Amino acid sequence: MEMSTIYKAKTFDLSGLQGISDKTLEMHFKLYEGYVKETNRLNEQIAGFLRDSKIDQEEMPAYSEIKRRLGFEFNGMVLHEYYFDNMTRKGGGDPDPRSSLAAKTETCFGSYARWKEDFAGVGKMRGVGWAICFEDASNGRISNHWINLHETGNVVGFRPILVMDVWEHAFLLDYKPLERPKYIEAFFANVDWAKVDARLKAGK
Ligand SMILES: [Fe+2]
């Protein structure tokens, strides 16, 4: 199999979301496809270096640069898949009080409202990146994290439960740069809570 076909861009049926326009989504899917393409391309280049089973000294600078970019491109691909996948046009509202997520927000934060305030707070941080609610599979606890760009701040082995893109491209066609809180509310109006709960259950 050609290396360039290892990762295939997924498709997401997300038209008609609340507060996130189809135009934004179409542009965003294109950006996501770019990460898939670039991930495949970097893997192919690395395979090229390894074809003779050794990395020559003169290959080292180019090889290093490609390796350094892997975290950016891989996470850029995978995080967008989590993000698109945890939205639905039938989403929103608050999670079912009997859901696993609701129970975990109470255990780990005291209430769903406090958890949401923390998650949205992360999303409002200055800079370009992601807000992610992770589950620590070793003890089932959840925590909210800021990810710089795509790769800085992810916790090894933690499972992404809810993923929100807060790069400006996620909302600039719909909101002004300073209106990020409006975009965050729009995101919450589309969250697929059943999917979020399924991710938690999958971790058991
Ligand atoms: Fe994005």
Residues whose N, C-alpha, C, O or C-beta is under 5 A from the ligand:
A	BS01	LIG	D165 W167
